[in-house]
């Protein structure tokens, strides 16, 4: 066990031999830390937090009470193989959040980026890859093998189907079930999630130029009403619009996926 002299571990916490706890870490009352856990500088576990498995938590991440981080996947195919969970820096992981390690069939790694907010009761399943500055609202379920790109917001009580990709800057309304890929900067809402426009509010908040927003709107109209298959329309968008944001959509649509796409209604 390697615990820095500058870490603060409560006397009631249970820390297994082999755990590595850096300076400035705070481990609160009745937390349980497994043998293969790495807590980097400034991590705070409030109380009653379980961190287990081959799990690494990045600097200045705060985990709130009753979260379970790094437990085995909820997958009947899992047979105890060595897999990992890596969480980035400066995340806020609220009460009762669960994040699982990966599976051999999914690449063996669940990965969470930096500066995210994971609200109470949400779940990040095995082999999911989550980007930076992501907001996952209360009781959202992210299924296995999903890819959630940077700056995504997923509204409360939503579900994301396994293997789905959600592109950069997209927003998912509350109470939505998303069963297919969502384009970057897309707006999805409805009980059976439908692509209902662009996340214009998010684009403006990030300071995206008026010219780029105008190009995105025109590109969205082409996707909705243009001729040919969805991928063909996306390819023409890349030729017609000189915008890095439009190109992000083109690259996403033309990339590899195990699902189909939500398309404009």
C-alpha positions as CSV (number, residue, x, y, z in Angstrom):
1,X,0.0,0.0,0.0
2,X,1.4,3.4,-1.0
3,X,-0.4,6.2,0.8
4,X,1.2,9.7,0.7
5,X,2.0,11.2,4.1
6,X,0.1,14.3,2.7
7,X,-3.1,12.4,2.1
8,X,-6.0,12.5,4.6
9,X,-7.6,9.1,5.1
10,X,-10.3,8.8,7.7
11,X,-9.8,6.2,10.4
12,X,-12.9,4.3,9.4
13,X,-12.0,4.0,5.8
14,X,-10.8,0.5,4.5
15,X,-7.9,0.7,2.2
16,X,-6.5,-2.6,0.7
17,X,-2.8,-3.3,0.4
18,X,-1.6,-2.2,-3.0
19,X,-3.8,0.9,-3.4
20,X,-1.9,4.1,-4.4
21,X,-3.1,7.3,-2.9
22,X,-1.3,10.6,-3.8
23,X,-0.8,13.7,-1.8
24,X,-3.8,15.9,-1.2
25,X,-6.2,13.1,-1.5
26,X,-9.1,13.0,1.0
27,X,-10.8,9.7,1.8
28,X,-13.8,10.2,4.0
29,X,-15.6,8.1,6.5
30,X,-16.5,4.5,5.7
31,X,-15.0,4.5,2.2
32,X,-13.7,1.3,0.7
33,X,-10.6,1.4,-1.6
34,X,-9.5,-1.7,-3.5
35,X,-6.0,-3.0,-4.0
36,X,-5.6,-1.9,-7.7
37,X,-7.0,1.6,-7.2
38,X,-4.9,4.7,-8.1
39,X,-6.2,8.1,-6.7
40,X,-4.2,11.0,-8.1
41,X,-3.4,14.3,-6.4
42,X,-6.4,16.2,-4.9
43,X,-9.0,13.5,-5.3
44,X,-11.8,13.7,-2.7
45,X,-14.0,10.8,-1.7
46,X,-16.7,12.3,0.5
47,X,-17.9,9.3,2.5
48,X,-19.3,5.8,1.9
49,X,-17.7,5.6,-1.5
50,X,-16.5,2.3,-3.0
51,X,-13.7,2.4,-5.5
52,X,-12.6,-1.0,-6.6
53,X,-11.2,-3.0,-9.5
54,X,-8.4,-1.7,-11.7
55,X,-9.5,1.9,-11.4
56,X,-7.6,5.2,-11.8
57,X,-9.2,8.5,-10.8
58,X,-7.6,11.7,-12.1
59,X,-6.5,14.8,-10.2
60,X,-9.1,16.9,-8.3
61,X,-12.0,14.7,-9.1
62,X,-14.6,14.7,-6.3
63,X,-16.8,11.6,-5.6
64,X,-19.9,12.0,-3.5
65,X,-21.4,9.5,-1.0
66,X,-22.7,6.1,-2.0
67,X,-21.1,6.0,-5.4
68,X,-19.6,2.7,-6.6
69,X,-16.7,3.2,-9.0
70,X,-14.9,0.4,-10.8
71,X,-17.1,-2.6,-10.0
72,X,-17.4,-5.5,-12.5
73,X,-19.6,-5.0,-15.6
74,X,-23.2,-5.9,-15.6
75,X,-22.6,-8.3,-18.5
76,X,-23.2,-12.0,-18.3
77,X,-20.3,-12.6,-20.7
78,X,-17.9,-11.2,-18.2
79,X,-15.8,-14.0,-16.7
80,X,-13.5,-12.1,-14.4
81,X,-10.9,-11.0,-16.9
82,X,-8.6,-8.1,-16.1
83,X,-10.2,-4.9,-17.3
84,X,-10.0,-1.2,-16.4
85,X,-11.8,2.0,-15.6
86,X,-9.9,5.3,-16.1
87,X,-11.5,8.6,-15.0
88,X,-9.9,11.9,-15.9
89,X,-9.3,15.2,-14.0
90,X,-11.7,17.6,-12.2
91,X,-14.9,15.5,-12.5
92,X,-17.8,15.9,-10.2
93,X,-19.4,12.5,-9.5
94,X,-22.5,12.9,-7.4
95,X,-24.4,10.5,-5.1
96,X,-25.2,6.9,-6.1
97,X,-23.3,7.1,-9.4
98,X,-22.0,3.8,-10.8
99,X,-19.2,3.4,-13.3
100,X,-18.0,-0.1,-14.4
101,X,-14.8,-1.5,-15.7
102,X,-14.6,-2.8,-19.3
103,X,-15.0,-6.3,-20.8
104,X,-12.6,-8.3,-22.9
105,X,-14.9,-8.2,-25.8
106,X,-15.2,-4.5,-25.7
107,X,-11.5,-3.6,-25.5
108,X,-11.1,-3.9,-21.8
109,X,-11.4,-0.2,-21.0
110,X,-14.1,2.2,-19.8
111,X,-12.8,5.7,-20.1
112,X,-14.2,9.0,-18.7
113,X,-12.6,12.3,-19.7
114,X,-12.0,15.6,-17.8
115,X,-14.2,18.3,-16.3
116,X,-17.5,16.3,-16.4
117,X,-20.5,16.5,-14.2
118,X,-22.2,13.1,-13.4
119,X,-25.4,13.8,-11.5
120,X,-27.0,11.6,-8.9
121,X,-27.9,8.1,-9.8
122,X,-26.5,8.0,-13.3
123,X,-24.7,4.9,-14.7
124,X,-21.7,4.5,-17.1
125,X,-21.6,1.0,-18.3
126,X,-18.7,-1.2,-19.5
127,X,-16.5,-0.2,-22.4
128,X,-18.1,3.3,-22.7
129,X,-15.9,6.1,-23.8
130,X,-16.9,9.5,-22.5
131,X,-15.3,12.7,-23.5
132,X,-14.5,16.0,-21.8
133,X,-16.9,18.5,-20.3
134,X,-19.8,16.1,-20.5
135,X,-22.9,16.6,-18.3
136,X,-24.9,13.5,-17.5
137,X,-28.1,14.5,-15.6
138,X,-29.8,12.5,-12.8
139,X,-30.7,8.8,-13.4
140,X,-29.3,8.7,-17.0
141,X,-28.2,5.2,-18.1
142,X,-25.3,5.0,-20.6
143,X,-25.2,1.4,-21.9
144,X,-22.2,-0.6,-22.8
145,X,-19.8,0.3,-25.7
146,X,-21.3,3.8,-26.1
147,X,-19.2,6.7,-27.3
148,X,-20.1,10.1,-25.8
149,X,-18.0,12.9,-27.4
150,X,-16.9,16.2,-25.8
151,X,-19.4,18.8,-24.6
152,X,-22.4,16.6,-24.7
153,X,-25.4,17.1,-22.3
154,X,-27.8,14.2,-21.6
155,X,-31.0,15.2,-19.9
156,X,-32.4,13.4,-16.8
157,X,-34.0,9.9,-16.9
158,X,-32.7,9.3,-20.5
159,X,-31.3,6.0,-21.8
160,X,-28.6,5.6,-24.4
161,X,-28.7,2.2,-26.2
162,X,-25.5,0.1,-26.4
163,X,-23.1,0.9,-29.2
164,X,-24.6,4.3,-29.8
165,X,-22.4,7.3,-30.5
166,X,-23.4,10.8,-29.5
167,X,-21.4,13.4,-31.4
168,X,-19.6,16.4,-30.0
169,X,-21.7,19.2,-28.6
170,X,-25.1,17.3,-28.9
171,X,-27.9,17.7,-26.4
172,X,-30.4,15.0,-25.4
173,X,-33.6,16.2,-23.9
174,X,-34.9,14.6,-20.7
175,X,-36.9,11.4,-20.8
176,X,-35.5,10.4,-24.1
177,X,-34.5,6.9,-25.3
178,X,-31.7,7.1,-27.9
179,X,-31.3,4.0,-30.0
180,X,-29.2,5.4,-32.9
181,X,-26.2,7.7,-33.4
182,X,-26.6,11.4,-32.9
183,X,-24.7,13.8,-35.1
184,X,-22.4,16.4,-33.6
185,X,-24.3,19.5,-32.3
186,X,-27.6,17.7,-32.8
187,X,-30.7,18.3,-30.6
188,X,-32.6,15.2,-29.7
189,X,-35.9,15.0,-27.8
190,X,-39.0,12.9,-27.3
191,X,-39.7,9.6,-25.6
192,X,-38.3,7.7,-28.5
193,X,-35.6,10.2,-29.3
194,X,-35.8,12.1,-32.6
195,X,-33.3,14.5,-34.2
196,X,-35.2,17.7,-33.9
197,X,-32.7,20.3,-34.9
198,X,-29.3,21.7,-33.7
199,X,-28.0,22.6,-30.3
200,X,-28.0,26.3,-31.1
201,X,-27.9,27.4,-27.5
202,X,-24.8,25.4,-26.8
203,X,-23.1,26.6,-30.0
204,X,-23.7,30.3,-29.0
205,X,-22.6,29.7,-25.4
206,X,-19.3,28.3,-26.8
207,X,-18.8,31.4,-28.9
208,X,-19.2,29.7,-32.3
209,X,-19.3,32.4,-35.0
210,X,-22.5,33.4,-36.8
211,X,-21.0,32.2,-40.1
212,X,-20.5,28.7,-38.7
213,X,-24.0,28.6,-37.2
214,X,-25.4,29.7,-40.5
215,X,-23.5,27.0,-42.3
216,X,-24.7,24.4,-39.8
217,X,-28.3,25.4,-40.3
218,X,-27.9,25.2,-44.1
219,X,-26.2,21.8,-43.8
220,X,-28.9,20.5,-41.5
221,X,-31.5,21.5,-44.1
222,X,-29.5,19.6,-46.7
223,X,-29.5,16.5,-44.5
224,X,-33.3,16.8,-44.0
225,X,-34.3,17.5,-47.6
226,X,-31.5,16.7,-49.9
227,X,-31.4,14.0,-52.5
228,X,-29.8,10.6,-52.1
229,X,-29.0,8.4,-49.0
230,X,-28.0,10.0,-45.7
231,X,-24.3,9.3,-46.1
232,X,-24.4,10.7,-49.6
233,X,-25.9,14.0,-48.4
234,X,-23.3,14.2,-45.7
235,X,-20.5,13.8,-48.2
236,X,-21.9,16.6,-50.3
237,X,-22.1,18.8,-47.3
238,X,-18.3,18.5,-46.8
239,X,-17.8,19.6,-50.4
240,X,-20.3,22.5,-50.2
241,X,-19.7,24.1,-46.8
242,X,-16.4,25.6,-45.6
243,X,-16.9,25.1,-41.9
244,X,-15.0,23.0,-39.3
245,X,-18.3,22.4,-37.5
246,X,-20.0,21.1,-40.6
247,X,-16.9,18.9,-41.3
248,X,-17.3,17.4,-37.8
249,X,-20.7,16.2,-38.8
250,X,-19.4,14.9,-42.1
251,X,-16.6,13.0,-40.4
252,X,-19.0,11.5,-37.8
253,X,-21.6,10.3,-40.4
254,X,-18.9,8.8,-42.6
255,X,-17.1,7.1,-39.7
256,X,-17.5,3.5,-38.5
257,X,-20.5,2.7,-36.4
258,X,-22.5,-0.4,-35.2
259,X,-25.8,1.6,-35.3
260,X,-27.8,3.6,-37.9
261,X,-28.4,7.4,-37.4
262,X,-31.1,9.6,-36.1
263,X,-32.0,11.6,-39.2
264,X,-33.8,14.9,-39.4
265,X,-37.6,14.5,-39.4
